[in-house]
Amino acid sequence: MLAFLWLVVVLFGALVLAYRNASGIAWSAAIAAALAIAGGTELLPGWLTLALGAVFVLLAIPMNVPALRRALVSDALLGAFRRSMPPMSQTEREAIEAGTVWWDGELFSGKPDWRKLLGTPRPTLTAEEQHFLDHEVAALCALVTDWETTNVYRDLPPHAWQFLKDKGFFGMIIPKEYGGLGFSGYAHSQVITKLSTRCGTVAVTAMVPNSLGPGELLLHYGTDEQKRHYLPRLAKGLEIPCFALTNPNAGSDAAAIPDYGVVCWGEHEGSRVLGLRVTWDKRYITLGPVATLLGLAFRAYDPQRLVGDKEDLGITCALIPTSHRGVEIGRRHIPLNAVFQNGPNWGRDVFIPMDWVIGGQAMLGKGWRMLMECLAAGRGISLPASNTGMAKLAVRAVGAYARVRQQFKTPIGRFEGVEEALTRMGGNLYLMDAARMLTAAAVDCGEKPAVVSAIAKYHLTERGRQVINDGMDVIGGKGICMGPSNFLGSAYMQHPVAITVEGANILTRSLIIFGQGAIRCHPYVLKEIAATREPDRTKASVDFDAALFGHVRFIVANFARTLVMGLTGSHFVGVPTDVAPQTRRYYQQLTRFSAALAFLADVSMGTLGGALKRKEKLSARLGDILSLLYLCSATLKRFEADGRPQEDAPLMHWAIWDAMFKAQNAFEGVISNFPNRFIAALMRRVVFPLGRPYQVPSDQLGHEVARLLLEPSATRDRLTADMYLSPCADDPVALADRALVAALAAEPVEAKLRTAMRDGRLDAKLPPGAGLDELVTRAQAAGVLTGAEGSALLAARDLTATVIRVDDFSQDLGASEMRLSTPGPSAVASAVVHKVAA
Ligand SMILES: Cc1cc2nc3c(=O)[nH]c(=O)nc-3n(C[C@H](O)[C@H](O)[C@H](O)COP(=O)(O)OP(=O)(O)OC[C@H]3O[C@@H](n4cnc5c(N)ncnc54)[C@H](O)[C@@H]3O)c2cc1C
């Protein structure tokens, strides 16, 4: 019996040591103590104690003496690793090493320090940025409508182009010393979000020069001369930039572009200079058809060894004026009827001087690293912002529509089926905006969060797509018939562009988020890989040994933490004391998922090795878990940063429950498809020792979320904050908003009418053809309604009729009507522009 007790204590002690990631010395001391107790009290037979003691000494000495440990274990493993590691190309390495590790590293640690997240400053705008948002951005929104831009101009209207240039929209990220606006990442994100609530084309046109392209590349890698020449011109809109990477034969696999430049001597402006003879063929290039400055990526070769001793120098980025001889700008693509400028360009044996290479000769071949590093930050701003903007538009307008549109004498938003879609829209938008802001905050803190920005790009575009699809389902035919009064059709049509660009979504989910995350965010894997490449043998041995044994303890710790938290429901996990009490359990459960992810990731990498790269479905699900942990973190952070408003709590709760349920499914997806069934069974026992605990968010919670979309409130305003709300009376979103207010004002009046009819105080039998006007007249005559009440009822009816109206066109589908209705901005827009100019 005592021996059994001893064994229980030993196992419990081992679990505690593992849970706490104890050092080798602590393990050794604990084992020595356990053996001493067993020997001293004769709990175990003497021979067994002696045998265990001998094994312990044989293992403990080498394990605690690093030099011995290296000689006996690590060096042999290092050799085996070196031989078995799949070769990694330079481009692969540069992609993996690009950017920084931030909160994603904590989520991968199995033990996230929530204080770090909560301590991240909430992004704010300076007074100047806020002024720009309230005035210049609002004025630009007033200058355009999606319908007119798309169907009348087939481009941004000329006055909008001019406004963009004059007001510095193309230089938001360019510092003031170069004449730019010098905005933060958050301000950039706010601008794009607001523009996207109005018109996709204007948002993309403003976004591209501020994203990965000439401006960003020059800022980080340009020579002083290049910066002095180009940045002020870009900031003032004197140059329109584009960036051309994609080739017809290399889209997702952009590092494989066949476009090339050969180092050679040539003629430039009357002088013989060193340069490159470049040949390229690019397509899909945004702003390409109107660009004056072409950022071009190609692979540089130096067969004559004019700049060094290598022939293949690698991917290189250069800036070429589109007026340069040999640059061919093609015609326009029409990307899903979006009319932002986009098209092909090409050139054959075009000579460019060396100082057109961004960063000059020294940066030949460094283009891939430059692109990956800039992408690491940029991907986290533009597309998350534009998708959140579109989702805001959908939530505000569709919520209002669902309240005023009645079927079966009931607002459609009150039917449970519609409510389900509205719930998803509200919950997803809350989470999207939270992730958009947190990612922008990271960029403004100086991070280049490569993995986080891939997560933000993928998940915010996917959730944006879900919100828009749900919105389209809710508004039925109203969303399908195109015309100026359709507020969602364009976003629905054009949304796939966001899915495809800056890393197409399937590739981003399957290959990048976990593929890069597992290596970058893991506390030891990158160190192990670096050690295998270290030429100094002693340093390699020391580094590898430290990383390997740290890694082993990390796996053991995460195994123990996952199991213990699974068995205890993570009730005993420490949480910062100052978080909202209703969210405490979420922090505990997310800590549990973090440990389980770290454990599963290590088991997957350890058992599948390089094959995991090809097991994209497993990799995608592991990436989903990491992503969902990030999205939940952002949601919790937002709830705190907003001051924990109780009215918003349903949105927060729904977003977290939905994400945790999805994360649980992703765990299940990995486990049930794991190739090694024995390991799969083991993983299931460790990750879900008492079964799967999370359920879908309850219908009651969903009902509370949907309700928030169906009436004006501070929560609805916070959810759609910084959306452009047009002062124009015929703007479809403004109309829906007004109709919503009118419908709510009319509801008690309708109830009064119903009661009066039921009580027989009002004769509801109307002659054929008579409608609400007649009923109101009768009700007023009978003293059932006041004049104001009658007017409220009729106003609600009229506004609703306008909102549910769809556009129609002549037999030629309006081709003859598609002419400019006004030569310039409308009257309201003129007034706003005038005010801003003043
Ligand atoms: C409107 C628009 C604007 C653009 N603007 C620019 C621009 O300004 N500059 C520029 O250089 N480029 C631009 N692009 C190009 C864009 O970046 C590419 O379209 C994108 O890289 C995908 O390439 P692809 O279209 O050739 O698709 P493909 O590479 O052929 O991919 C097709 C599908 O296969 C998937 N896939 C590919 N490889 C894998 C893999 N290993 N694992 C899993 N799935 C995979 C992709 O996710 C995608 O779903 C633009 C494209 C569009 C449509």
The ligand as an SDF file (V2000), in Angstrom:
LIG
                    3D

 53 58  0  0  0  0  0  0  0  0999 V2000
   -7.3860   42.2750  -59.1860 C   0  0  0  0  0  0  0  0  0  0  0  0
   -5.9750   41.8230  -58.9720 C   0  0  0  0  0  0  0  0  0  0  0  0
   -5.0130   42.7390  -58.6240 C   0  0  0  0  0  0  0  0  0  0  0  0
   -3.6840   42.3410  -58.5040 C   0  0  0  0  0  0  0  0  0  0  0  0
   -2.7120   43.2800  -58.2800 N   0  0  0  0  0  0  0  0  0  0  0  0
   -1.4130   42.8960  -58.3700 C   0  0  0  0  0  0  0  0  0  0  0  0
   -0.3640   43.8690  -58.3450 C   0  0  0  0  0  0  0  0  0  0  0  0
   -0.6110   45.0720  -58.2120 O   0  0  0  0  0  0  0  0  0  0  0  0
    0.9140   43.4440  -58.4960 N   0  0  0  0  0  0  0  0  0  0  0  0
    1.2190   42.1370  -58.6480 C   0  0  0  0  0  0  0  0  0  0  0  0
    2.3770   41.8120  -58.7930 O   0  0  0  0  0  0  0  0  0  0  0  0
    0.2500   41.1710  -58.6600 N   0  0  0  0  0  0  0  0  0  0  0  0
   -1.0390   41.5250  -58.5470 C   0  0  0  0  0  0  0  0  0  0  0  0
   -2.0300   40.5820  -58.5760 N   0  0  0  0  0  0  0  0  0  0  0  0
   -1.6600   39.1840  -58.6960 C   0  0  0  0  0  0  0  0  0  0  0  0
   -2.0020   38.3580  -57.4600 C   0  0  0  0  0  0  0  0  0  0  0  0
   -1.0620   38.5800  -56.4650 O   0  0  0  0  0  0  0  0  0  0  0  0
   -2.0600   36.9000  -57.9550 C   0  0  0  0  0  0  0  0  0  0  0  0
   -3.2970   36.7850  -58.6140 O   0  0  0  0  0  0  0  0  0  0  0  0
   -1.9300   35.9150  -56.8440 C   0  0  0  0  0  0  0  0  0  0  0  0
   -0.5960   35.8660  -56.4520 O   0  0  0  0  0  0  0  0  0  0  0  0
   -2.3700   34.5170  -57.2570 C   0  0  0  0  0  0  0  0  0  0  0  0
   -1.7960   34.1260  -58.4750 O   0  0  0  0  0  0  0  0  0  0  0  0
   -2.7120   33.4880  -59.6190 P   0  0  0  0  0  0  0  0  0  0  0  0
   -3.8850   34.3800  -59.8060 O   0  0  0  0  0  0  0  0  0  0  0  0
   -1.8460   33.2460  -60.7790 O   0  0  0  0  0  0  0  0  0  0  0  0
   -3.2570   32.1380  -59.0200 O   0  0  0  0  0  0  0  0  0  0  0  0
   -2.4580   30.7700  -58.8980 P   0  0  0  0  0  0  0  0  0  0  0  0
   -1.1050   31.0010  -58.3540 O   0  0  0  0  0  0  0  0  0  0  0  0
   -2.5860   30.0310  -60.1620 O   0  0  0  0  0  0  0  0  0  0  0  0
   -3.2970   30.0390  -57.7650 O   0  0  0  0  0  0  0  0  0  0  0  0
   -4.5510   29.4130  -58.0340 C   0  0  0  0  0  0  0  0  0  0  0  0
   -5.0460   28.7520  -56.7570 C   0  0  0  0  0  0  0  0  0  0  0  0
   -4.1140   27.7740  -56.3180 O   0  0  0  0  0  0  0  0  0  0  0  0
   -3.8240   27.9920  -54.9450 C   0  0  0  0  0  0  0  0  0  0  0  0
   -2.4490   27.5480  -54.6910 N   0  0  0  0  0  0  0  0  0  0  0  0
   -1.3360   27.8180  -55.3950 C   0  0  0  0  0  0  0  0  0  0  0  0
   -0.2860   27.2040  -54.8350 N   0  0  0  0  0  0  0  0  0  0  0  0
   -0.7410   26.5400  -53.7540 C   0  0  0  0  0  0  0  0  0  0  0  0
   -0.1500   25.7250  -52.7540 C   0  0  0  0  0  0  0  0  0  0  0  0
    1.1390   25.4420  -52.7320 N   0  0  0  0  0  0  0  0  0  0  0  0
   -0.9320   25.2180  -51.7930 N   0  0  0  0  0  0  0  0  0  0  0  0
   -2.2480   25.4730  -51.7790 C   0  0  0  0  0  0  0  0  0  0  0  0
   -2.8590   26.2350  -52.6940 N   0  0  0  0  0  0  0  0  0  0  0  0
   -2.1180   26.7610  -53.6620 C   0  0  0  0  0  0  0  0  0  0  0  0
   -4.0230   29.4690  -54.7400 C   0  0  0  0  0  0  0  0  0  0  0  0
   -4.3120   29.7290  -53.3670 O   0  0  0  0  0  0  0  0  0  0  0  0
   -5.2190   29.7390  -55.6140 C   0  0  0  0  0  0  0  0  0  0  0  0
   -6.3750   29.4190  -54.9140 O   0  0  0  0  0  0  0  0  0  0  0  0
   -3.3560   40.9800  -58.6770 C   0  0  0  0  0  0  0  0  0  0  0  0
   -4.3470   40.0580  -58.9800 C   0  0  0  0  0  0  0  0  0  0  0  0
   -5.6460   40.4620  -59.1490 C   0  0  0  0  0  0  0  0  0  0  0  0
   -6.6740   39.4460  -59.5200 C   0  0  0  0  0  0  0  0  0  0  0  0
  1  2  1  0
  2  3  1  0
  2 52  2  0
  3  4  2  0
  4  5  1  0
  4 50  1  0
  5  6  2  0
  6  7  1  0
  6 13  1  0
  7  8  2  0
  7  9  1  0
  9 10  1  0
 10 11  2  0
 10 12  1  0
 12 13  2  0
 13 14  1  0
 14 15  1  0
 14 50  1  0
 15 16  1  0
 16 17  1  0
 16 18  1  0
 18 19  1  0
 18 20  1  0
 20 21  1  0
 20 22  1  0
 22 23  1  0
 23 24  1  0
 24 25  2  0
 24 26  1  0
 24 27  1  0
 27 28  1  0
 28 29  2  0
 28 30  1  0
 28 31  1  0
 31 32  1  0
 32 33  1  0
 33 34  1  0
 33 48  1  0
 34 35  1  0
 35 36  1  0
 35 46  1  0
 36 37  1  0
 36 45  1  0
 37 38  2  0
 38 39  1  0
 39 40  1  0
 39 45  2  0
 40 41  1  0
 40 42  2  0
 42 43  1  0
 43 44  2  0
 44 45  1  0
 46 47  1  0
 46 48  1  0
 48 49  1  0
 50 51  2  0
 51 52  1  0
 52 53  1  0
M  END
$$$$
